[in-house]
Amino acid sequence: MTIHIYDRVRFVGPRGLVSSLRPGDIGYVIEDYGDGNYEVEFSNADGTTRVQEVIAVEHLENAPLTP
């Protein structure tokens, strides 16, 4: 799986790994640290940031928008 900056991703880690994130939450990659860790922003419906966290690639999967 390849993840890039600005990709839409789904959190697939266990509940409680990152405070207030649940498996299935959708966010956007805002930084690639080059070591398998990504900074991901998860937003509320109004666009405000709910969680911004560094997450390991094994807890993320691509979640492209469907046409």
TIMI-2910 file (N, C-alpha, C, CB; in pm, 1 decimal, decimal comma, always signed):
<rs>
+----------+----------+----------+----------+----------+----------+----------+----------+----------+----------+----------+----------+------+
!      n_x !      n_y !      n_z !     ca_x !     ca_y !     ca_z !      c_x !      c_y !      c_z !     cb_x !     cb_y !     cb_z ! resn !
+----------+----------+----------+----------+----------+----------+----------+----------+----------+----------+----------+----------+------+
!    +85,1 !   -117,7 !     +0,0 !     +0,0 !     +0,0 !     +0,0 !    +89,2 !   +123,4 !     +0,0 !    -96,6 !     +0,1 !   +122,4 !  Met !
!    +59,3 !   +214,6 !    -89,8 !   +133,5 !   +339,2 !    -95,3 !    +43,5 !   +452,8 !    -50,7 !   +188,4 !   +365,1 !   -237,0 !  Thr !
!    +91,8 !   +530,1 !    +43,4 !    +18,4 !   +646,1 !    +93,3 !   +103,7 !   +768,9 !    +66,3 !    -15,4 !   +632,3 !   +246,4 !  Ile !
!    +37,6 !   +874,2 !    +20,4 !   +106,1 !   +998,9 !    -12,4 !    +41,2 !  +1115,5 !    +62,3 !   +103,4 !  +1024,2 !   -165,1 !  His !
!   +113,2 !  +1226,7 !    +68,0 !    +56,9 !  +1348,9 !   +126,1 !    -71,2 !  +1383,8 !    +50,0 !   +160,2 !  +1467,7 !   +120,4 !  Ile !
!   -173,0 !  +1426,3 !   +124,0 !   -306,0 !  +1466,1 !    +75,9 !   -396,3 !  +1348,3 !    +42,1 !   -291,9 !  +1553,2 !    -45,3 !  Tyr !
!   -349,8 !  +1224,7 !    +61,4 !   -438,0 !  +1110,3 !    +39,2 !   -546,9 !  +1106,3 !   +145,6 !   -357,8 !   +978,7 !    +39,7 !  Asp !
!   -662,2 !  +1057,3 !   +104,2 !   -772,8 !  +1030,8 !   +196,1 !   -748,9 !   +890,5 !   +251,3 !   -915,2 !  +1043,2 !   +124,2 !  Arg !
!   -748,3 !   +877,5 !   +383,4 !   -718,5 !   +749,1 !   +446,7 !   -822,4 !   +714,6 !   +553,1 !   -578,5 !   +751,4 !   +508,8 !  Val !
!   -831,1 !   +585,3 !   +582,2 !   -921,1 !   +534,3 !   +686,4 !   -835,6 !   +480,1 !   +800,4 !  -1017,4 !   +422,9 !   +630,2 !  Arg !
!   -872,3 !   +515,3 !   +922,7 !   -805,0 !   +461,8 !  +1040,7 !   -854,8 !   +319,9 !  +1063,2 !   -830,3 !   +551,2 !  +1166,8 !  Phe !
!   -762,6 !   +223,4 !  +1068,4 !   -799,7 !    +83,0 !  +1088,8 !   -734,6 !    +25,2 !  +1214,6 !   -760,1 !     -0,4 !   +966,7 !  Val !
!   -677,2 !   +111,8 !  +1294,7 !   -616,8 !    +67,3 !  +1419,9 !   -723,9 !    +36,5 !  +1523,0 !   -520,2 !   +173,2 !  +1473,8 !  Gly !
!   -684,5 !    -18,7 !  +1634,1 !   -781,4 !    -51,3 !  +1738,8 !   -833,7 !    +73,4 !  +1808,2 !   -718,9 !   -144,5 !  +1841,1 !  Pro !
!   -954,4 !    +64,5 !  +1856,3 !  -1013,3 !   +173,5 !  +1934,3 !   -925,4 !   +196,6 !  +2056,6 !  -1161,4 !   +140,9 !  +1976,3 !  Arg !
!   -897,6 !   +323,1 !  +2086,3 !   -815,7 !   +356,9 !  +2201,9 !   -669,0 !   +376,3 !  +2169,4 !   -829,0 !   +251,2 !  +2304,7 !  Gly !
!   -625,6 !   +335,1 !  +2049,3 !   -486,3 !   +355,9 !  +2010,4 !   -455,8 !   +505,1 !  +2004,4 !   -456,7 !   +289,1 !  +1874,1 !  Leu !
!   -547,5 !   +579,5 !  +1946,1 !   -538,8 !   +725,7 !  +1939,8 !   -666,2 !   +778,7 !  +2002,2 !   -520,0 !   +778,6 !  +1791,3 !  Val !
!   -651,7 !   +867,4 !  +2100,1 !   -769,5 !   +917,5 !  +2170,5 !   -871,9 !   +973,6 !  +2073,2 !   -729,6 !  +1024,4 !  +2271,8 !  Ser !
!   -992,7 !   +940,1 !  +2092,0 !  -1112,3 !   +984,4 !  +2019,4 !  -1120,3 !   +937,5 !  +1874,1 !  -1118,4 !  +1132,8 !  +2022,0 !  Ser !
!  -1031,0 !   +850,4 !  +1829,7 !  -1045,4 !   +791,6 !  +1696,4 !  -1107,3 !   +653,9 !  +1708,1 !   -908,9 !   +783,4 !  +1624,0 !  Leu !
!  -1193,2 !   +623,7 !  +1610,4 !  -1255,3 !   +491,9 !  +1603,8 !  -1218,9 !   +427,8 !  +1470,7 !  -1410,1 !   +501,2 !  +1620,8 !  Arg !
!  -1208,0 !   +297,2 !  +1465,3 !  -1184,2 !   +232,0 !  +1336,5 !  -1290,0 !   +277,4 !  +1235,6 !  -1186,0 !    +77,0 !  +1351,8 !  Pro !
!  -1243,6 !   +312,5 !  +1116,4 !  -1334,0 !   +359,9 !  +1011,9 !  -1334,1 !   +510,5 !   +994,5 !  -1472,1 !   +314,6 !  +1041,2 !  Gly !
!  -1279,0 !   +584,4 !  +1091,1 !  -1272,5 !   +730,2 !  +1077,3 !  -1187,2 !   +766,8 !   +956,3 !  -1215,2 !   +795,4 !  +1206,0 !  Asp !
!  -1228,7 !   +872,0 !   +885,4 !  -1162,0 !   +916,9 !   +763,3 !  -1084,5 !  +1045,0 !   +790,5 !  -1264,3 !   +938,9 !   +649,6 !  Ile !
!   -961,7 !  +1049,6 !   +737,7 !   -879,1 !  +1169,0 !   +752,0 !   -794,7 !  +1189,7 !   +628,0 !   -789,9 !  +1158,8 !   +875,8 !  Gly !
!   -712,7 !  +1295,0 !   +631,1 !   -624,9 !  +1327,4 !   +518,6 !   -481,6 !  +1338,0 !   +567,4 !   -668,7 !  +1459,0 !   +450,1 !  Tyr !
!   -389,6 !  +1280,6 !   +490,3 !   -247,0 !  +1283,2 !   +523,5 !   -194,1 !  +1424,4 !   +498,4 !   -166,9 !  +1177,3 !   +439,3 !  Val !
!   -131,3 !  +1482,5 !   +600,1 !    -74,2 !  +1616,1 !   +584,0 !    +77,9 !  +1615,7 !   +593,6 !   -131,4 !  +1709,7 !   +688,2 !  Ile !
!   +137,2 !  +1502,3 !   +630,8 !   +284,0 !  +1491,9 !   +634,1 !   +324,9 !  +1345,7 !   +625,9 !   +342,0 !  +1557,4 !   +762,9 !  Glu !
!   +429,9 !  +1319,9 !   +549,7 !   +490,6 !  +1186,9 !   +539,2 !   +629,4 !  +1198,2 !   +600,2 !   +496,6 !  +1135,2 !   +388,7 !  Asp !
!   +653,5 !  +1129,2 !   +710,0 !   +781,7 !  +1139,1 !   +779,2 !   +887,9 !  +1046,4 !   +720,5 !   +763,1 !  +1108,2 !   +925,6 !  Tyr !
!   +850,7 !   +966,1 !   +620,4 !   +948,2 !   +883,3 !   +551,4 !   +993,0 !   +759,3 !   +626,5 !  +1065,4 !   +964,1 !   +520,4 !  Gly !
!   +933,8 !   +734,4 !   +742,4 !   +972,3 !   +618,3 !   +823,2 !   +853,9 !   +526,0 !   +850,7 !  +1033,2 !   +664,3 !   +955,1 !  Asp !
!   +748,2 !   +540,1 !   +769,4 !   +628,2 !   +459,7 !   +790,1 !   +526,4 !   +525,7 !   +879,8 !   +665,1 !   +327,9 !   +847,3 !  Gly !
!   +551,2 !   +649,8 !   +918,4 !   +457,8 !   +726,2 !  +1001,3 !   +406,6 !   +846,0 !   +923,0 !   +525,2 !   +772,1 !  +1133,0 !  Asn !
!   +278,2 !   +875,0 !   +942,4 !   +212,4 !   +983,9 !   +870,8 !   +136,3 !  +1071,3 !   +969,6 !   +116,9 !   +928,8 !   +761,9 !  Tyr !
!   +140,6 !  +1201,4 !   +945,9 !    +56,7 !  +1291,9 !  +1023,7 !    -76,0 !  +1302,3 !   +949,6 !   +124,5 !  +1434,0 !  +1042,9 !  Glu !
!   -183,2 !  +1273,8 !  +1020,8 !   -315,7 !  +1268,8 !   +959,6 !   -408,7 !  +1362,1 !  +1035,4 !   -371,7 !  +1123,7 !   +958,6 !  Val !
!   -488,3 !  +1437,3 !   +958,7 !   -587,3 !  +1526,8 !  +1018,0 !   -725,6 !  +1467,2 !   +996,7 !   -578,2 !  +1670,1 !   +956,7 !  Glu !
!   -800,8 !  +1455,5 !  +1105,1 !   -939,0 !  +1409,8 !  +1102,7 !  -1025,0 !  +1529,5 !  +1141,2 !   -962,5 !  +1286,8 !  +1199,8 !  Phe !
!  -1126,4 !  +1559,4 !  +1059,6 !  -1204,9 !  +1681,2 !  +1078,8 !  -1348,6 !  +1651,2 !  +1117,8 !  -1202,8 !  +1764,9 !   +953,0 !  Ser !
!  -1411,0 !  +1750,6 !  +1180,3 !  -1554,0 !  +1747,3 !  +1208,7 !  -1629,8 !  +1779,8 !  +1080,5 !  -1591,4 !  +1847,1 !  +1322,7 !  Asn !
!  -1760,8 !  +1762,4 !  +1081,8 !  -1843,4 !  +1790,2 !   +964,0 !  -1832,3 !  +1935,6 !   +918,2 !  -1988,6 !  +1757,0 !   +993,6 !  Ala !
!  -1803,4 !  +2027,0 !  +1011,6 !  -1792,3 !  +2169,0 !   +974,9 !  -1652,0 !  +2206,7 !   +927,1 !  -1830,3 !  +2256,2 !  +1093,6 !  Asp !
!  -1562,0 !  +2109,4 !   +917,3 !  -1427,6 !  +2133,7 !   +866,7 !  -1323,7 !  +2166,0 !   +971,8 !  -1431,8 !  +2243,0 !   +770,4 !  Gly !
!  -1364,3 !  +2180,9 !  +1096,5 !  -1266,9 !  +2207,3 !  +1202,0 !  -1194,0 !  +2078,4 !  +1239,0 !  -1336,0 !  +2268,0 !  +1326,2 !  Thr !
!  -1069,2 !  +2092,8 !  +1277,4 !   -988,3 !  +1976,3 !  +1312,0 !  -1039,4 !  +1911,8 !  +1439,9 !   -840,9 !  +2015,6 !  +1327,5 !  Thr !
!  -1062,9 !  +1781,8 !  +1433,1 !  -1103,8 !  +1704,2 !  +1550,6 !   -982,4 !  +1639,7 !  +1614,2 !  -1208,0 !  +1596,8 !  +1512,7 !  Arg !
!   -896,9 !  +1576,9 !  +1531,7 !   -775,1 !  +1510,8 !  +1578,9 !   -668,0 !  +1529,5 !  +1472,3 !   -799,8 !  +1358,0 !  +1608,7 !  Val !
!   -547,7 !  +1563,5 !  +1516,0 !   -430,7 !  +1565,1 !  +1427,7 !   -324,6 !  +1483,8 !  +1498,8 !   -380,4 !  +1713,0 !  +1395,5 !  Gln !
!   -284,0 !  +1372,3 !  +1436,0 !   -200,1 !  +1275,4 !  +1506,4 !   -104,2 !  +1207,2 !  +1409,4 !   -287,0 !  +1170,5 !  +1578,0 !  Glu !
!    +12,1 !  +1167,4 !  +1459,5 !   +105,2 !  +1085,1 !  +1382,5 !    +63,1 !   +939,4 !  +1401,4 !   +255,2 !  +1108,6 !  +1427,8 !  Val !
!    +42,2 !   +870,6 !  +1288,6 !     -9,7 !   +734,0 !  +1291,5 !    +76,0 !   +646,1 !  +1200,2 !   -159,7 !   +730,0 !  +1247,8 !  Ile !
!   +108,3 !   +526,0 !  +1246,8 !   +187,7 !   +430,4 !  +1168,8 !   +105,0 !   +375,1 !  +1052,8 !   +238,1 !   +314,8 !  +1258,8 !  Ala !
!   +173,5 !   +346,1 !   +943,0 !   +107,7 !   +300,0 !   +820,9 !    +22,3 !   +175,4 !   +843,9 !   +211,5 !   +271,7 !   +714,3 !  Val !
!    +60,3 !    +88,6 !   +936,5 !    -18,7 !    -33,5 !   +957,5 !   -156,4 !     -5,7 !  +1017,1 !    +56,6 !   -128,5 !  +1047,9 !  Glu !
!   -179,9 !   +117,1 !  +1060,6 !   -310,1 !   +154,9 !  +1116,2 !   -390,3 !   +241,5 !  +1020,3 !   -291,5 !   +228,2 !  +1247,7 !  His !
!   -345,1 !   +247,2 !   +893,9 !   -412,5 !   +327,9 !   +792,3 !   -434,5 !   +245,2 !   +666,6 !   -330,8 !   +454,7 !   +759,7 !  Leu !
!   -539,5 !   +280,4 !   +592,1 !   -558,2 !   +225,1 !   +458,6 !   -612,0 !   +335,8 !   +369,7 !   -654,5 !   +101,7 !   +460,3 !  Glu !
!   -581,1 !   +326,8 !   +240,8 !   -632,7 !   +424,9 !   +146,3 !   -784,5 !   +419,1 !   +145,3 !   -576,2 !   +400,5 !     +4,7 !  Asn !
!   -846,5 !   +535,6 !   +132,9 !   -992,3 !   +544,9 !   +128,8 !  -1031,6 !   +643,1 !    +19,1 !  -1050,4 !   +589,3 !   +267,1 !  Ala !
!  -1006,1 !   +606,1 !   -107,8 !  -1035,2 !   +699,0 !   -216,4 !  -1184,4 !   +729,4 !   -225,8 !   -985,3 !   +642,6 !   -348,5 !  Pro !
!  -1213,5 !   +849,3 !   -274,7 !  -1352,9 !   +885,3 !   -299,5 !  -1403,3 !   +802,9 !   -416,7 !  -1368,3 !  +1038,3 !   -327,8 !  Leu !
!  -1526,2 !   +757,8 !   -408,5 !  -1583,2 !   +681,4 !   -518,9 !  -1655,7 !   +777,9 !   -612,1 !  -1680,0 !   +570,1 !   -466,9 !  Thr !
!  -1644,4 !   +756,2 !   -743,0 !  -1707,9 !   +848,8 !   -838,9 !  -1857,8 !   +839,3 !   -837,5 !  -1658,3 !   +822,2 !   -978,5 !  Pro !
+----------+----------+----------+----------+----------+----------+----------+----------+----------+----------+----------+----------+------+
</rs>
